[in-house]
Amino acid sequence: MKKELGKLQPGRIWELFEEICQIPRPSKKEERILSYLIDFANKHGLEYQQDKAGNLIIRKPASPGYENRRSVVLQGHVDMVCEKNEDVQHDFDKDPIQPKVVDGWVKANGTTLGADDGIGIAAQLAILESGDIEHGPLECLFTVDEETGLTGAFNLGKGFIKSKTLLNLDSEDDGELFIGCAGGIDTLITFSYEKVNTEADHTAFQVSVTGLKGGHSGDDIHKGRGNAIKILNRLLWNAERMYEIRLAEFKGGNLHNAIAREAFATLTVPKRHKSGLKELFDSLGNEIKAASKTNEPGLTIDIREAVIPEGLIDYPTQKNLLNSLYGCPHGVMAMSPDIPDLVETSTNLASVKMTPREIIVVTSQRSSLETGKQDIADMVSSVFQLAEAKVKQGDGYPGWNPDMDSAILAVSRQAYTDLFKEEPKVLAIHAGLECGIIGEKYPGMDMISYGPTIKGAHSPDEAIEISTVEKFWDLTLEILKRMPEEK
């Protein structure tokens, strides 16, 4: 294996991160990375424990002279979001991630990088194996399936964690210390449809919307990025109204916590409307691209003739689908009145997928208020109930209420200021963090979340800024060194 990251600093974190990149670790398929971590613990003579959900905790005694310091748990998740560009050949179940250095950043080749949260895992391992880092008693908690359901955190048992202070290494902005996060809920919609015959006097077309930035449905929802499903649906809704199109396939997006970057449809249209349909897609497509040129300069809308499909979605279902997708809200619904620039409530139209008899629409809602979370989930549900679809809301997960009097916040804030000669920002985040669930399961846990700068998480544009990894590392070591004595 060619070492692409070996010359970066701090060297051992990058070496470990590159090792982690070689191990496939999709959500719910974390067996290989967990085996790697257990082997790591055994190799270094460290105590470890695994629960029924698969979560792993590795414990390390205090360094000499720090035995009376407060115990700390470092925490991150082992799974990664598996997204790739349509033209990239990559099997996330088998193929390693290929990191590369580009202008001060580490990226992958057309896939997600897995720095979310691979860099946090690498930092934990570097601390666990080191013989000269100053720290009190340590626990390193590696949770499973964070990205698709937070199920590892949900299934943590009582007594698994011994420490009362937690450092979550899963945030993505250098210079920012997070002390709160949004709660979330998924709303799943199912349309049942009948397959009907294609009409003889029709021509078939394939339509694609590609080139969007996508991104994290929490961190990036306020940035005005396009949603490929919404754009494609707008085109199809107008085409149905004007040119009697019939829909054979609609698919777009992938993960519940990612903004849809790409969407595709196969349709038929009466031959007499063939030229009119193309003109509509050109004119309306140009309007959409012009309106999106600042935030989405790479937006591409393509229509081309295709082979006549074997069957179509029955017309009542088609009409209900297109109307409800048009009416479904997407984006920021409310900003926080208390914390500047913080999104309070949002919703994400995440994906549309088809089986031979069903069309499945996935949406996700977030809010720092429980009432706001439920309100927007009910709003989304009502739209699809009007369209006669089956709607199911998930159990959701709790938010994490900020505590400005937190002891670990005081330690971390002072450490950052002393190291870098500037005050860090203290914020809440609109994304969901495992801290909310861990705090609910372990009342009184004193928590903070931070990390290096990662851009484009949950998309193939994911990149980590090299210079901020060294700051992240230095800050972590300084926090551990400054932990007060146990009372």
WOUR-V54768 format. One line per field, one symbol per residue. ss: DSSP state (H for helix, E for strand, - for the rest). phi: phi as a letter, one per 30 degrees, with the letter a starting at -180 (. if undefined). A space follows every 10 residues. Layout:
ss=???
phi=???
//
This chain:
ss=---------- HHHHHHHHHH H----E---- HHHHHHHHHH HHH---EEEE -----EEEEE --------E- -EEEEEE--E ---E------ --------EE EE--EEEE-- E---HHHHHH HHHHHHHHH- -------EEE EEE------- HHHH------ ----EEEE-- -----EEEEE E-EEEEEEEE EE--EE---- -EEEEEEEEE -----E---- -------HHH HHHHHHHHHH HHH--EEEEE EEE----E-- --EEEEEEEE HHHHHHHHHH HHHHHHHHHH HH-------E EEEEEE---- -EE-HHHHHH HHHHHHH--- EEEEE----- --EEEEEEEE EEEE---EEE EEEEEEE--H HHHHHHHHHH HHHHHH---E EEE---E--E ------HHHH HHHHHHHHHH ----EEEEE- ---HHHHHHH H----EEEE- ---EE----- --EEEHHHHH HHHHHHHHHH HH--E--
phi=.dddcdcdcd ededdddddd ddcebdeibc eddddddddd dddcicdbbb cddjebbccb dddejcdcdd dbccbaccdb dcbbdeccca cddbdddcdb cbhibcbcci bddiddbddd dddddddddd cbddadebbc cccchddclh ddddcdcdid ccdcbbcdcb cbbeibccba bddbacbcbb ccbcdcdddd ccccbcbbbb iddijddcdc dcciddcddd ddddddeddd dcbhdbccab baibcdcbdd cbabbcbbbe edcedddddd dddddddddd dcdddbdceb cbbbdbdedd abdedededd dddddddddb jdcacddcce icddbabbdd abbbcebbcc ccbbbbadce dddddddddd edddddcicd bbcddibddb ddbdcddddd dddddddddc hadddcbcbd ddbdeedddd dbejdcbbba lddbcieibd debcdddddd dedddddddd dcedddd
//
